[in-house]
Amino acid sequence: MHRYPCHDPSCPRTFRSVHGQTNHYRTFHVNRNLCSQSQLAAGLDPADEPQNEVQDDATFVPYSPSPSPPPPSRLPLRASKTLHPGLNAIPCDQNGQPVDPDLPPPPRTTPDINDWAPYADEVQFKTADFLFRRVEMSAPNIDYLLELWALSLSKHDDTGPFASYEDLYSSIDATRLGDAPWKCFSTSYDGEVGPNDPSWKSAEYEVWYRDPDVVISNMLDNPDFNGQFDYAPYIRRDKNGQRTWSDFMSGNYAWKHADAIIEENEENRGAMYCPIILGSDKTTVSVATGHVEYHPLYLSIGGVYNTVRRAHRNAVVPIGFLAIPKSDRKYDNDVALRKFKRQLYHASLSTILRTLRPGMTTPVVRRCPDGHFRRIIYDLAAYIADYPEQVLLGGTVQNWCPKDTSLPDNLDGPSGRRSQRLTEHLMNTWSSQVLWNNYGIDDDVIPFTFDFPRADIHEMLSPDILHQLIKGTFKDHLVEWVGHYLVLEHGEARAKEILDDIDRRIAAVPAFPQLRRFPHGRRFKQWTGDDSKALMKMSSSMFKIAHSLSSHTARRDDLSEASIKQLEAAIRRFHKSREIFRTTGVRPEGFSLPRQHALSHYPDHIQSRHITAVKKPWRRSNRYEALGQMLLTNQRLDKLAAARADFVARGMLAPDHAAAPLPFAADIIEGGTGDADAAPIDDEYVTGNVVLARTREPAKNYPRALEDLAAAIVQPRLPELMRRFLFDQLNDDETLSSNTVPLNACPVISSEISVYHSATATFYAPSDDSGIRGMRRERIRSTPSWRGRGPRRDCAFVVEDDQQPGMKGMSVVRVQLFFSFKHDGVTYPCALVEWFKTVGRGPDAETGLWKVKPDVEGP
């Protein structure tokens, strides 16, 4: 039988079909999941350690469960990726029977390219999608627009796509794809209720939820995730043989639990592991009638890449709104009420998630992003929450750690790990008082994870970087401590002067895409005279604290064993440097603080399950008690997204790559979607691309003639710089530079000059802040007037050597002018920039930041 060789001539693999050949090449030679040379010499794939790649018609090797991922058997010379040998996601049919993995997946829908049901046609769907999803137009405005539309078509005896907003909404509601309807159950206090008891005992509490099994099925069946999804736990090593972590499935947790699932039942072999990530956070919505509290519960799955989870709204889905029992203030410390709230919380979580329980032991068949059916095993894998909610989830006492057994007055001291098994043992051994005082266990609470196989809430709990690190350790602790330190060191009056100078420096930070600026500092005051030149005089230890913390919070798409060691070293430096606050009297009681202690769990968290935050603000209405409207809105958004994905899959619509991921409505309610000059995008891959704005500035603002423009912007060297720039563009001799030739050897520019106030840069930067393909777009501005507050000249990075990492391969510039000109019919977009050069050969030893200064030669 004819075999197809791999496209890479150095690879010895052959395949029975073109599909297997292409799948192998894309997986192991294109997408950075490369075979090592030693593996190729042996005729094996990376997955042969300890598994062959099933999709490439290979053969299973003997499998023995291991408590942790296998070590490398030899030093690879290339990066490698080892798939789990047991839960390896073998395709099957709708009945769960294995199928030839080389065969293409069955079609998702009928091939009818004219069926837009429930919409009449393409225009009707695009109108609904645009008005409801993209611009979130209000119902009255939709009606007004449709009236204008109908009026313009009336002379042709025609009407618009919809008669009213009700007509538009009903079409969306009729969409069956992506339908996961909201449901509600009620509960109440089940103890005795007397006539004089508080009202909370007789009240009924509603919990709104969606079937998580249906939600996950919709997620798995989303073709948008194809190519951005992991189907099996894996171990990735770099070219030096070092372990790296990138997404959830690369962590130890997924591998270990996959082993456990095989140990429980050998018939689970070949199924797909589907880890479930949960998150919740009580949220207050500010509205005209007061503050309305909601307690949303979110869900995601571990197979989607972290970049997808960040960029794609359908990768993180609200599945519930938990009840928040209320009562009069005099009952705030009522022991019975507090016990009821905790028990209601866990009972609600268990009830919402109950439909997943069967699929945690017996595989369920679901269609996956690539179109293949697979047998799926569910697993509760992670729960992201802030510290107060972690205490509630873990059934622990306030000020104790829900992850380990350290004592509350010495959280960073010696300790062991908490576990569900340990908690059960202690509950069966000790009294409630001993559990509370000696072990930090609240035995009034039985965590919801007791109801689900393999689930352990103490293992699942994951750090909430926002509350524990940014708001907690940095804002609430370090910022406040520095202020207190300045008072102790310099006195209150001088401390205020120094803080005001800090505000002035903060306000002077130049604009940069996605860099949040504080034009008035924290408490900015207008300074006059020479006395305004107060300098912040803090010890080097203060800088070292900030340096340690900032290096800890750096976001990286991939982390290696070396990165983990650097992180552990940064935490040690932070613990050592913060001692200055003890010695200066700011924190004489020490640092047994739960949110700071959580930093010590970060390295283990990254290695166990490297995930980004699952919680996202999610609200659409700002009306009082508008939960029903919010749920309906969310359901309609899901249906529109599912319909669009279906139309794209059938070739009826082009993929919407150009559209940036839409903001959640909460961002709009709370005053904007952030920095409009920077956004993740879903474009195809490009290394980097810069495009000038579409509209040039009028001639009345900038002369079109080159000499006149140079005079207008006070840059007399502009004509010379442009001629030398054009020489380099036209010159094919790499040994010859415009700097070495006389000016008269450079071409003359005679065309008009067009000036622009901005340009957009599109580039590949896989991270939480990029789109699902790792792409990002930022706008760079250079304008003489920005929002009436004077000029804005953005800074930018210029890559000069792409073989060097970070700042070693880049330079910093400030853009003075964006413009373009023509020569021989070719348009040349340009930027006049002011160059900066680095100070020293590396980052500053105290701050960890690179220092730059203007190049004395100017632009």
C-alpha positions in Angstrom: 0.0 0.0 0.0 1.3 3.5 -0.9 2.6 5.5 2.1 2.9 9.3 2.2 6.2 10.6 3.6 6.4 13.6 6.0 7.0 17.0 4.2 10.1 17.4 6.4 12.8 15.4 4.6 14.6 14.8 7.9 11.6 13.1 9.4 11.3 9.3 8.7 7.5 9.0 9.4 5.1 7.8 6.6 1.3 7.8 6.6 -1.6 6.0 5.0 -3.3 9.2 4.0 -2.7 12.8 3.1 -4.8 13.8 6.1 -2.5 11.9 8.5 0.5 13.4 6.7 -0.8 16.9 7.0 -1.9 16.6 10.6 1.5 15.2 11.6 3.4 18.0 9.8 1.3 20.8 11.2 1.5 19.4 14.7 5.1 18.5 15.0 6.9 20.7 12.4 4.9 23.9 12.0 3.3 24.7 15.3 6.5 24.6 17.4 5.7 21.1 18.7 8.9 19.7 17.0 10.3 16.2 17.0 13.7 15.9 18.6 16.6 14.6 16.4 17.1 11.6 18.7 13.4 10.7 18.4 13.5 11.1 14.6 16.6 8.8 14.5 14.5 6.2 16.4 11.6 6.7 14.1 9.4 8.0 16.9 7.2 11.1 17.6 7.5 13.1 20.8 4.3 11.4 21.9 6.1 8.1 21.9 7.4 9.1 25.3 5.4 7.3 26.5 2.8 7.2 23.7 2.6 7.2 19.9 0.5 9.8 18.2 -2.9 8.1 17.6 -4.0 10.4 14.8 -0.9 9.3 12.8 -1.9 5.6 12.7 0.9 4.7 15.2 0.8 1.8 17.6 0.1 2.0 21.4 3.1 1.3 23.6 2.7 -0.3 27.1 1.2 2.1 29.6 1.7 2.2 33.3 0.1 5.0 35.4 2.5 7.4 37.0 1.9 9.9 39.8 3.7 12.7 37.9 4.7 13.4 34.3 7.6 11.2 33.0 11.1 12.7 33.0 12.9 13.1 29.7 14.6 9.8 28.7 17.3 11.7 26.8 18.3 15.2 26.1 16.3 16.4 23.1 18.0 18.7 20.6 14.6 20.1 19.6 11.5 21.0 21.4 9.2 18.1 22.1 5.6 17.5 23.2 4.5 14.2 24.9 0.8 13.5 24.9 -0.8 11.5 27.7 -1.0 7.8 26.6 -4.3 7.0 28.3 -6.7 9.9 27.7 -5.6 10.7 24.2 -8.9 11.8 22.7 -9.4 9.2 20.0 -12.2 10.3 17.6 -15.4 8.2 17.6 -18.8 8.3 16.0 -22.0 9.7 17.7 -22.4 6.3 19.5 -18.9 6.4 21.0 -17.4 3.8 18.6 -13.8 4.5 17.4 -13.4 5.7 13.8 -10.5 6.0 11.5 -8.7 9.1 12.7 -7.5 9.8 9.1 -11.1 10.3 7.9 -12.4 13.9 7.9 -15.0 14.7 10.5 -18.7 14.5 9.6 -20.2 17.8 8.5 -21.7 19.9 11.3 -24.7 21.1 9.4 -26.6 20.6 6.1 -24.6 21.9 3.1 -27.5 24.3 2.1 -25.7 27.6 1.7 -29.0 29.5 1.3 -30.6 28.4 4.6 -30.3 31.4 7.0 -33.0 30.2 9.3 -34.4 31.5 11.5 -33.3 34.7 9.6 -34.7 35.5 6.2 -31.4 36.2 4.6 -27.8 37.4 5.2 -28.8 41.0 5.6 -31.3 40.2 8.4 -28.7 38.1 10.3 -25.9 40.7 9.9 -28.3 43.5 11.0 -29.3 41.6 14.2 -25.7 40.7 14.9 -24.5 44.3 14.4 -27.2 46.1 16.3 -27.5 43.7 19.3 -23.9 42.3 19.6 -21.5 44.7 18.1 -22.9 48.2 19.0 -25.4 47.0 21.7 -28.0 49.5 20.5 -30.9 50.2 22.8 -34.4 49.1 21.9 -35.7 52.6 21.2 -32.7 53.4 19.0 -33.2 50.1 17.1 -36.8 51.2 16.4 -35.7 54.6 15.2 -33.1 53.2 12.9 -35.6 50.6 11.5 -38.1 53.4 10.8 -35.5 55.4 8.9 -34.6 52.2 7.0 -38.2 51.5 6.1 -38.8 55.1 5.1 -35.9 55.1 2.7 -37.2 51.9 1.0 -40.9 52.8 0.9 -40.5 54.5 -2.4 -39.5 51.1 -3.8 -42.5 49.4 -2.1 -40.0 47.6 0.2 -39.4 47.4 3.9 -36.3 47.1 6.1 -35.1 43.8 7.5 -37.1 44.0 10.7 -40.4 45.8 11.6 -39.3 46.6 15.2 -36.9 45.7 17.9 -39.4 43.1 19.1 -39.2 41.5 15.6 -35.4 41.5 15.8 -35.3 40.0 19.3 -37.8 37.3 18.3 -35.6 36.2 15.4 -32.6 35.9 17.8 -34.7 34.0 20.3 -35.7 31.5 17.6 -32.1 30.5 17.0 -31.6 27.0 18.3 -27.8 26.9 18.1 -26.0 27.8 21.3 -29.2 27.6 23.3 -28.5 27.0 27.0 -31.7 28.4 28.7 -31.6 29.9 32.1 -33.4 28.0 34.9 -34.3 28.8 38.5 -34.7 26.9 41.7 -35.8 28.2 45.1 -34.5 27.3 48.5 -35.1 28.4 52.1 -34.0 27.9 55.7 -34.9 24.3 56.7 -34.9 24.7 60.4 -37.7 25.7 62.8 -39.1 29.2 62.2 -40.9 31.0 65.0 -43.3 33.9 64.8 -40.7 36.3 66.1 -37.7 35.0 64.1 -35.9 37.3 61.7 -37.2 37.5 58.2 -34.3 35.7 56.6 -35.5 32.4 58.1 -38.9 32.6 56.3 -37.6 34.1 53.0 -37.2 32.1 49.8 -34.0 32.5 47.8 -33.8 32.1 44.0 -30.7 30.7 42.3 -30.5 31.2 38.6 -28.4 28.8 36.6 -27.8 27.1 33.2 -27.1 23.4 32.7 -23.3 23.3 32.7 -23.4 20.1 30.6 -25.2 22.0 27.9 -22.9 25.0 28.2 -19.8 22.8 27.9 -21.3 20.9 24.9 -21.8 24.3 23.2 -18.2 25.2 24.0 -16.8 22.0 22.6 -18.9 22.3 19.5 -17.5 25.8 18.7 -15.4 25.7 15.5 -13.9 29.0 16.5 -11.7 27.1 18.9 -10.3 24.8 16.2 -6.6 25.0 16.2 -6.6 26.8 19.5 -7.5 23.8 21.6 -5.6 21.0 23.4 -7.3 17.5 23.3 -5.0 15.7 25.8 -2.7 16.5 28.7 0.8 16.9 27.5 4.4 17.5 28.6 6.4 20.1 26.6 10.1 20.5 26.8 12.2 23.1 25.1 15.3 22.4 23.0 17.4 22.1 26.2 15.2 19.5 27.6 13.7 21.9 30.2 10.0 21.5 31.1 7.8 24.4 29.9 4.2 25.4 30.8 1.9 27.3 28.5 -1.8 26.3 29.0 -3.8 24.3 31.4 -3.3 20.9 29.7 0.5 21.3 30.0 0.3 21.2 33.8 0.8 18.4 36.3 -2.8 18.5 37.5 -4.2 17.4 34.1 -1.7 14.6 33.7 -2.2 13.3 37.3 -6.0 13.3 37.1 -5.8 11.6 33.7 -3.8 8.9 35.3 -6.5 8.6 38.1 -9.3 8.3 35.5 -7.5 5.4 33.8 -6.9 3.7 37.2 -10.6 4.0 38.0 -11.7 2.3 34.8 -9.6 1.0 32.0 -12.5 1.4 29.7 -11.9 5.2 29.9 -8.8 4.7 27.8 -8.9 6.7 24.6 -11.4 9.3 26.0 -10.8 13.0 26.1 -10.0 14.7 29.4 -12.1 17.8 29.9 -11.1 19.9 32.9 -13.7 22.3 34.2 -12.5 25.7 35.5 -14.8 27.7 37.8 -14.7 31.2 39.1 -17.0 33.5 41.1 -16.9 36.9 42.7 -19.6 38.9 44.4 -20.1 42.0 42.3 -21.8 45.3 43.0 -23.4 47.2 40.1 -23.8 50.9 40.7 -27.1 52.2 39.4 -29.3 55.2 39.9 -31.5 53.5 42.4 -28.6 52.2 44.6 -26.1 49.4 44.7 -27.3 46.0 43.5 -25.3 43.0 44.4 -24.9 39.9 42.2 -22.9 36.8 42.8 -22.1 35.3 39.3 -20.6 31.9 38.8 -18.4 31.5 35.6 -17.2 28.4 33.8 -14.5 27.6 31.3 -12.8 24.4 30.1 -9.1 23.7 30.2 -8.7 22.6 26.6 -8.9 26.1 25.2 -5.7 28.1 25.1 -5.2 30.8 27.6 -5.1 33.4 24.9 -8.5 32.2 23.7 -10.0 32.3 27.2 -8.9 35.9 27.5 -9.9 37.1 24.0 -13.1 35.1 23.2 -16.2 35.8 25.1 -17.6 32.3 24.5 -14.6 30.7 26.3 -15.8 32.0 29.6 -19.5 31.7 30.3 -21.7 32.7 33.2 -23.6 29.6 34.4 -25.2 30.8 37.6 -26.2 33.7 39.9 -26.0 32.6 43.5 -28.4 33.9 46.1 -27.3 36.6 48.6 -29.4 36.3 51.7 -30.1 39.7 53.3 -31.3 40.8 56.7 -31.4 43.7 59.1 -28.0 45.1 60.3 -28.6 43.8 63.8 -28.3 40.2 62.5 -24.9 40.8 60.7 -23.2 38.8 63.4 -25.9 36.2 63.8 -24.2 32.8 64.0 -27.2 31.0 62.5 -27.4 33.4 59.6 -23.8 33.1 58.8 -24.0 29.4 59.0 -27.0 29.4 56.6 -25.2 31.6 54.1 -22.2 29.2 54.0 -24.3 26.1 53.7 -26.6 27.7 51.0 -23.5 28.7 49.0 -22.2 25.1 48.8 -25.6 23.5 48.3 -26.2 25.8 45.4 -22.9 25.0 43.7 -23.5 21.3 44.2 -27.0 21.6 42.7 -25.9 23.7 39.7 -23.1 21.3 38.8 -25.0 18.0 39.5 -25.6 17.3 35.8 -21.8 16.9 35.3 -21.5 14.1 37.8 -22.4 11.2 35.5 -19.8 12.4 32.9 -17.1 12.3 35.6 -17.0 8.6 35.7 -18.6 7.4 32.4 -17.6 9.2 29.2 -20.2 11.2 27.3 -20.0 11.7 23.5 -19.6 15.3 22.4 -18.5 17.0 19.2 -15.2 18.9 19.5 -13.9 22.1 17.8 -12.3 20.1 14.9 -15.7 18.5 14.1 -14.8 15.0 15.4 -16.9 13.3 18.1 -15.0 12.1 21.1 -15.8 10.4 24.4 -15.5 13.1 27.1 -14.6 12.7 30.8 -15.4 15.7 32.9 -13.3 16.7 35.9 -13.5 19.6 38.4 -10.1 21.1 38.0 -9.8 24.7 39.3 -11.7 27.4 41.1 -10.5 31.0 40.9 -11.6 33.3 43.7 -10.3 36.0 46.0 -9.2 35.2 49.5 -12.6 35.7 51.4 -14.3 33.4 48.9 -11.5 30.9 49.1 -12.1 30.7 52.9 -15.8 30.1 52.2 -15.0 27.5 49.5 -12.4 25.6 51.6 -14.5 25.6 54.8 -11.6 27.3 56.6 -11.4 29.9 59.3 -10.7 33.6 58.4 -6.9 34.4 58.5 -6.0 30.7 57.9 -4.7 29.6 54.5 -7.1 27.4 52.6 -4.3 25.7 50.7 -1.9 24.6 53.6 -1.9 24.0 57.3 0.3 27.0 58.3 -0.8 28.8 61.5 -2.5 32.2 61.1 0.2 34.0 63.1 3.0 32.5 61.0 1.6 31.8 57.5 5.0 31.6 55.9 6.2 29.1 58.4 6.5 25.3 58.0 3.3 23.6 56.9 1.8 20.8 55.0 -0.9 20.7 52.3 -4.5 20.7 53.1 -6.6 18.0 51.4 -10.1 16.8 51.5 -8.9 13.5 52.9 -7.0 15.2 55.7 -10.1 17.3 56.5 -12.3 14.2 56.7 -9.9 12.5 59.0 -9.7 15.5 61.3 -13.4 15.9 61.4 -13.8 12.3 62.5 -11.2 12.8 65.2 -11.6 16.2 66.9 -14.3 18.3 68.3 -15.6 21.5 66.5 -13.7 23.7 69.0 -10.4 21.9 68.4 -11.0 22.0 64.6 -11.6 25.7 64.7 -8.8 26.7 67.0 -6.0 24.3 66.1 -6.7 23.4 62.4 -8.6 26.4 61.1 -11.5 24.1 60.0 -15.2 25.2 60.1 -17.0 21.9 60.3 -20.4 23.6 59.8 -19.4 23.7 56.1 -19.1 20.6 53.9 -17.4 21.8 50.7 -19.4 21.1 47.5 -16.5 19.1 46.1 -17.4 16.2 48.5 -20.3 15.4 46.1 -18.0 14.9 43.0 -15.4 12.2 42.2 -11.7 13.2 42.4 -12.6 16.8 43.3 -10.6 18.4 46.2 -11.4 22.0 46.8 -8.0 22.7 48.4 -6.3 21.4 45.3 -8.6 23.2 43.0 -8.2 26.7 44.6 -6.2 29.0 42.3 -4.8 32.4 42.9 -6.8 35.5 42.0 -4.0 37.8 40.8 -6.2 40.9 40.8 -7.3 40.7 44.5 -4.3 38.9 46.0 -1.5 40.6 44.2 -2.5 43.8 42.5 -5.1 45.1 44.9 -3.9 43.2 47.9 -0.1 43.1 48.1 0.6 46.1 46.0 -2.2 48.6 46.5 -3.5 47.8 50.0 -0.2 46.8 51.5 2.9 48.3 49.8 1.4 51.7 48.7 0.0 52.3 52.2 3.2 51.1 53.9 5.3 53.4 51.9 3.2 56.3 52.9 3.4 55.3 56.6 7.2 54.8 56.2 7.6 58.4 54.8 5.7 59.8 57.8 7.9 57.9 60.2 11.1 58.8 58.4 10.5 62.4 57.4 7.5 63.7 59.4 4.0 64.3 58.2 4.7 67.6 56.4 7.7 66.4 54.5 6.0 63.1 53.7 3.2 65.0 52.0 5.7 67.0 49.9 7.4 63.8 48.8 4.0 62.1 47.9 3.0 65.2 46.0 6.2 65.0 44.0 5.5 61.3 43.3 2.1 62.5 42.0 3.8 65.0 39.8 6.1 62.3 38.4 3.2 60.0 37.8 1.4 62.7 35.9 4.4 63.3 33.7 4.5 59.7 32.3 4.2 59.9 28.5 1.3 58.3 26.8 1.7 54.7 25.6 -0.9 52.2 24.2 -2.6 50.4 27.1 -0.6 52.2 29.7 -3.1 53.7 32.1 -2.1 57.2 32.9 -3.0 59.3 35.9 -2.8 62.9 34.7 -3.4 64.2 38.2 -1.3 61.5 40.0 -2.9 60.1 43.1 -3.4 63.3 44.9 -1.9 65.8 42.5 -1.4 69.5 43.6 -0.3 72.4 41.4 3.3 73.3 42.3 4.9 76.7 41.8 8.4 78.1 42.3 11.6 76.4 43.1 10.2 74.7 46.2 8.3 72.3 43.9 11.5 70.4 43.2 11.1 67.9 46.0 12.8 64.6 45.4 11.5 61.2 46.5 14.2 59.9 48.9 13.4 56.3 49.6 15.9 53.7 50.6 17.2 51.2 48.0 15.3 48.5 50.0 12.0 50.1 48.9 13.0 49.9 45.3 14.0 46.3 45.7 10.6 45.5 47.1 8.8 47.0 44.1 11.3 45.3 41.8 10.7 41.9 43.3 6.9 42.3 43.1 7.0 43.6 39.5 9.1 40.8 38.3 6.7 38.4 40.0 3.7 39.9 38.2 5.2 39.8 34.7 2.8 38.0 32.4 4.3 35.4 30.2 2.7 33.1 27.7 5.2 30.3 28.4 7.0 29.6 31.6 10.0 27.3 31.9 11.7 25.6 34.7 14.1 28.5 34.7 11.2 30.9 34.9 9.8 29.1 37.9 13.2 29.3 39.7 13.3 33.0 38.9 9.8 33.4 40.3 10.8 31.6 43.5 13.8 33.8 43.8 11.7 36.9 43.3 9.4 35.8 46.1 12.4 35.2 48.4 13.8 38.6 47.5 10.4 40.1 48.3 10.2 38.4 51.7 13.7 39.6 52.5 13.2 43.2 51.3 9.9 43.8 53.0 11.7 43.4 56.4 12.5 47.1 56.2 8.9 47.8 57.0 9.4 45.8 60.3 12.6 47.4 61.2 11.3 50.9 60.6 8.2 50.4 62.7 5.7 50.3 59.8 4.8 46.6 60.4 6.2 45.7 63.8 3.8 42.8 64.0 5.3 41.1 60.9 3.8 39.9 57.7 1.4 37.0 58.4 -1.0 38.2 55.8 -3.1 35.7 53.7 -2.9 37.7 50.5 0.8 38.0 50.6 1.2 34.4 51.8 -0.7 33.3 48.6 2.4 34.4 46.6 4.2 31.3 48.0 1.7 29.0 46.2 2.2 30.6 42.7 5.1 28.4 41.5 3.1 25.2 42.4 0.0 26.7 40.8 1.8 27.4 37.5 3.3 23.9 37.3 -0.1 22.3 38.3 -2.4 24.3 36.0 -1.2 27.3 34.2 -4.4 29.3 33.5 -5.4 32.9 33.2 -8.3 34.4 35.1 -11.7 33.0 34.4 -13.7 35.7 36.0 -14.9 38.5 33.8 -17.4 41.3 34.5 -20.7 40.4 33.0 -23.7 42.7 33.1 -25.7 44.3 30.4 -28.4 46.2 32.2 -28.2 49.0 34.7 -31.8 48.8 35.8 -32.9 48.0 39.3 -33.4 44.3 39.8 -32.8 43.6 36.2 -31.4 40.0 36.5 -34.0 38.5 34.2 -33.1 41.0 31.5 -29.4 40.4 31.9 -29.9 36.6 31.6 -32.0 37.0 28.4 -29.4 39.4 26.9 -26.6 36.9 27.6 -28.6 34.1 26.1 -29.2 36.1 22.9 -25.5 36.9 22.6 -24.7 33.2 22.8 -27.2 32.4 20.1 -25.9 35.1 17.8 -22.3 33.8 18.3 -23.3 30.2 17.6 -25.3 31.2 14.5 -22.3 33.2 13.1 -20.0 30.2 13.7 -22.4 27.9 11.9 -22.7 30.3 8.9 -18.9 30.6 8.7 -18.5 26.8 8.9 -20.9 26.4 6.0 -19.1 29.0 3.9 -21.9 31.5 4.0 -20.0 34.1 5.9 -16.3 35.0 6.0 -14.5 34.7 9.3 -14.7 37.9 11.2 -11.0 38.2 11.8 -10.9 42.0 11.6 -13.3 42.5 14.5 -11.7 42.9 17.8 -13.3 40.8 20.7 -16.2 42.7 22.0 -16.1 44.3 25.5 -18.4 43.0 28.2 -21.3 45.3 28.8 -20.0 46.0 32.3 -17.0 47.7 30.8 -19.4 50.1 29.1 -21.5 50.6 32.3 -18.5 51.4 34.3 -17.3 54.1 32.0 -15.6 52.8 28.9 -13.9 49.8 27.4 -10.4 50.8 28.5 -7.8 52.1 26.1 -9.4 52.3 22.7 -5.9 52.6 21.2 -5.0 49.0 22.0 -7.0 45.8 21.5 -6.6 42.1 20.9 -7.5 41.1 17.4 -8.3 37.8 15.6 -6.3 38.5 12.4 -4.1 36.0 10.7 -0.5 35.8 11.8 2.0 38.5 10.8 5.3 39.2 12.5 4.6 43.0 12.5 2.9 45.6 10.3 2.4 49.3 10.7 -0.2 51.2 8.7 -0.8 55.0 8.6 -4.2 56.4 9.4 -6.8 56.4 6.7 -7.2 60.2 6.6 -4.4 62.6 6.1 -4.3 66.0 7.8 -5.5 69.0 5.7 -3.0 71.2 3.9 -4.0 74.2 6.1 -2.5 72.4 9.0 0.7 71.1 7.3 2.3 72.4 4.1 2.5 69.9 1.3 5.9 71.1 0.1 8.9 69.4 1.8 10.9 72.5 2.6 7.8 74.3 3.9 6.9 71.4 6.1 10.4 71.2 7.5 10.1 74.9 8.5 6.6 74.5 9.9 7.6 71.7 12.3 11.0 73.2 13.0 13.0 70.2 11.7 15.4 71.7 9.2 17.1 68.3 8.6 13.9 66.7 7.4 14.7 67.0 3.7 18.1 65.4 4.2 16.8 62.6 6.4 14.1 61.8 3.8 16.6 61.7 0.9 18.9 59.4 2.8 16.0 57.2 3.8 14.9 56.9 0.2 18.5 56.0 -0.8 18.5 53.1 1.6 15.1 51.9 0.4 16.3 51.9 -3.3 19.8 50.6 -2.7 20.4 46.9 -3.2 24.1 47.0 -2.1 24.0 45.9 1.6 27.5 47.1 2.1 26.6 50.7 1.1 24.7 52.9 3.5 23.2 56.4 3.0 25.4 57.6 5.9 28.5 57.0 3.8 27.5 58.7 0.6 27.3 62.5 -0.1 23.8 64.0 -0.1 23.9 64.8 -3.8 24.1 61.0 -4.4 20.7 60.6 -2.8 17.5 60.9 -4.8 15.5 64.1 -4.7 12.0 64.1 -3.4 9.6 66.3 -5.3 6.1 64.9 -4.4 3.7 66.3 -2.0 4.0 65.3 1.6 1.0 63.9 3.4 0.9 64.1 7.2 -1.0 61.8 9.6 -1.7 62.0 13.3 -1.6 58.2 14.0 -0.7 54.8 12.7 -1.7 51.3 13.8 0.7 48.6 14.6 -0.3 44.9 14.2 2.0 42.4 15.6 2.3 38.9 17.0 2.6 38.8 20.8 1.0 35.7 22.3 -0.2 36.6 25.8 -3.3 37.3 27.8 -3.8 40.7 26.1 -3.7 39.3 22.6 -6.4 37.7 20.4 -6.9 34.0 20.0 -4.2 33.7 17.4 -1.8 35.8 19.5 -2.3 38.9 17.4 -2.6 42.4 18.9 -3.2 45.9 17.4 -2.1 49.2 19.0 -2.5 52.8 17.8 0.5 55.1 17.9 -0.3 58.8 18.0 1.7 61.9 17.1 -0.5 65.0 17.2 0.1 68.6 18.2 -3.1 68.7 20.2 -4.7 65.9 22.2 -8.0 66.5 23.9 -7.2 70.1 24.3 -4.2 69.4 26.6 -1.2 70.0 24.3 0.7 67.7 22.0 0.9 63.9 22.3 4.0 62.2 21.0 3.8 58.5 21.7 6.8 56.4 22.3 7.3 53.1 20.5 9.7 50.1 20.3 11.7 49.6 17.2 13.0 46.1 16.6 16.6 46.3 15.3 17.8 42.8 16.0 15.1 40.1 16.2 17.7 37.5 17.2 18.2 39.3 20.6 15.7 39.0 23.4 13.8 41.9 24.8 15.4 45.3 25.1 18.7 43.9 23.8 17.2 43.8 20.3 15.1 46.9 20.5 15.4 50.7 20.7 13.0 53.2 22.0 11.8 56.2 19.9 9.4 59.0 20.3 7.4 59.7 17.2 7.5 63.3 16.1 5.6 63.0 12.8 3.9 60.4 10.6 3.9 61.2 6.9 4.2 59.7 3.4 5.5 60.7 0.0 5.7 59.2 -3.5 8.7 58.5 -5.7 8.4 56.9 -9.1 4.8 55.9 -8.4 5.6 54.1 -5.1 4.2 55.4 -1.8 6.6 55.4 1.1 5.1 55.7 4.6 7.5 57.2 7.1 7.9 58.4 10.7 10.2 61.1 12.0 11.4 59.9 15.4 13.5 61.0 18.3 15.9 58.2 19.3 16.7 57.1 22.8 19.6 54.9 23.8 19.9 52.7 26.8 22.0 53.6 29.9 24.2 50.7 30.7 24.2 47.1 29.4 21.3 45.8 31.4 18.4 46.8 33.6 18.9 48.9 36.7 20.0 46.8 39.6 17.5 48.3 42.1 14.4 48.8 40.0 14.8 46.1 37.4 13.9 48.5 34.7 15.9 49.7 31.7 17.0 53.3 31.7 17.1 55.3 28.5 18.1 58.8 27.6 17.7 60.9 24.4 20.3 60.4 21.8 22.3 63.7 21.7 22.3 63.6 17.9 18.6 64.2 17.8 16.2 62.8 15.2 
